[in-house]
Structure formats: structure tokens, C-alpha cells
Amino acid sequence: MSSSAGSFKRERKSVPYIFIGDEAFPLSENLMKVYPGQLPKRSKERIFNYRICRARRVVENVFGLASSVFRVLRKPVLLEPEKAQLVAVTIACLHNFLKRSSDSAAIYTPPGTFDYEENGRVIEGSWRAMNNANMTSLFPIRKIARKPPLKAKEIREESAAYFLS
């Protein structure tokens, strides 16, 4: 039985579903955020940060577009939870329907609508200009220093290792 350094296989641990937050949120078992500070290129932590930021950008683009078209999302939704859920699901279905056809997608999401990356630089999408004027549904969150639980750090480490593969 021969063994080489390249044949070592790391056993993956199971990790929970997570939410992705920015620096304002505390790291927890169900909420991941980027590693702080300047990180060396190609490091596990920097790759993790890139992937997390990319995922956040996708969510921000979709919510930004949805709130610019479906204005009910521009301020707090003052409905019973069941009705608010119905509104959210309806908006998701309408968004997917409008994106499905190339004709409606050309009107709903013309080129330049979403943020995109060019030569390592993020170019902001046009939805941001449409939303900045009247966006009142999200309030700034104060950044509070908190020591994350060990389990949260372990989940982030396992996720970062997974992103390398």
C-alpha cells in the first residue's frame, strides 16, 4: 500500500445552513461573515471572503432589483406574517417569471442592471441608483465587537476548507 502527499483526502464535517452577513453582524453558528483584516493572496481565508462577498452580491442584486420594481419592499412590510410570506413568495415567482423569457428579461433586467466584476473591481448596477432615493426598509446596523463562539469559528473554518476544493 503506497501513500503520497497528493492522495490524502480530508474528511468533511457536516455544517448547518447559514445566512451571510457583513461586518456589522456577529459571527454565529448560523450567520457567517468574512475573516477580518488583510489576508495573503490565495489563502484559504481570502478565498472564503471572496466567495462570501460574491454570494452577498448576488443576494443584494436580486433584492435591490425586486425592491426597485416591487415597491412594497421599500419600507417595512406591515402585514401579518402569513400575508408577508405570501407577498415575498409572489414577488419571487414574478421575478423568476420575468427572468425566464428573453423578451421580458431584456426589459426587466437590461444590461448593467446588476453589479458585476471587471478586472477585480466591482461595478455597481443601475438598480442601486433607482433605490437610493426612497429606500427606508433597511436601517443601518451599528457594529458591535463580539467574541464569536468556538463552534461558529469551526463552521467558518470548515466552509473555508470546502471552498478550496
N, C-alpha and C positions, 0 to 999 in steps of 0.2 A: 504494500500500500504506500504509494508515494504522495507527498503533500507539497504544494508550492504556495508561495505567498499569495498568488492570484486566485487560488481556489478556495480561500477562506470565505465562508458565507456567514453573514451575521444574521442571527435570529431576530426577526421583527417582533416588537411588542404591539399589542393592541392599544390604540389610542381612541379617546372619545371623539364624537363630532364636536366641532369648535366654531365659535364666532371669531371674526377677525376684527381687531380694534386698532386704533392708533395709539400714540404715546400717552394720550390723556387717560386711557383705561388701565386698570391694574391687570397684570398677568395673572390668570387663574386657570383652573383645570379646563374650563370651557371657553376661555377667551384668550386667544394668542395675540401677541404683538411682537414687533421687531426687537432684535437684540439692540441695545443702545451702543452708541459710540462709533468711532471709525474702525472699520474691520478690514483685515487684509483681503486683497483680491483672491477669488477662488476659494475662500474659506467656507466651511460649512455654514457658519453664521451669516455670512454675506449672501450666499445663495438662498438661504432661508428668507432673509429680509427681502430679497428681490422677488421671490415667489409670493410672499405675503403681500407686498406692496402691489404686485400685479393683480392679485386676486381682489384686493381692496379697490383698485382702479376699475375693474370690471363691474363690481357692485355699485360704485359711485356713478359710473356712466349710466347704468340701467336705471337706478333710482333718480338720477338727475334728469334723464330724458323723460321718464314716467311722470315726474313731478312738473316738468315744463309743459307736458301735454295734458295730463290729468291733474288739474289744479287743486283737487281735493287734498292732495298730498303736500301742498304748500304751507299748511298750517295744521295745528293739532286736530286729529280726527275725533270729534266729539260724538261718538256713537257707542252703543253697547258693543262689547267685544265680538259677539256673533255677527253683527252688521258690519263692523270694521273689518273682520276677517273676510266677509263676502265682498266688500269693496276691494280689498287687496287682491283676492283671487281673481275677481273680474278684471282688474287692471292688468294683472299678469297674463290672463288669457287674451285680452285685447292687444297687449304688447306683442305677444307671440304671434297672434293672427296678422298683425300689421307687418311684422318682420318676415313672415312666411312667403308672401308674394313679392316678386322683384318689383312689380309696379308700385305697390303700396309702400314697400321698403324704401324706394327711391324718394318718396315724398316724406315718409315718417322719419327716416334716418339718412338724409343725403350725406355725401362725403363731407368729412370734417365735423360731423355731429359728436362723435366720441373722442375722448382723449386717445392719443396714440404716441408711440415712441419713435423717435427719429434720431439716429446716431447717439443713442443713450440718453437723449433728452426727451422729457415728456412734453408734448404739445397739447394744450387744453382744447377740448371740444367745444363746439358752439353752444351746446346745451348750458354751459356754465354762464354765458352772458345772458341767456334767456331767464335763468333762475335767480341770479344775484339780486335783482331788484326787489322781489317780493317774497323771498324765502324766509318764512318765520316758523316753520315746523321744527327746525333743529336749532337748539340753543348751544352756545359754546360750553364745553365742559372744562372745569378747572383741573389742571394737572396736579395730582397729589402723589407724593412719594409714598410707596408702599413696598413692603418686602414680600415678594411673591412666595407662595407655598412651594415646598420642595417638589411636590407632585406636579405642579404646573411647570416647573423647570424641567422635570424629567420628560413630560409630554412634549415640550418645545424641543428638547434635545433629540427625542425620537423622531419627531417630524422633520427636523433639520437633517438628520441622518437619512431619512427616507427620500428627501428632496435631492440628495446627492446621487441616488441610484437611478 
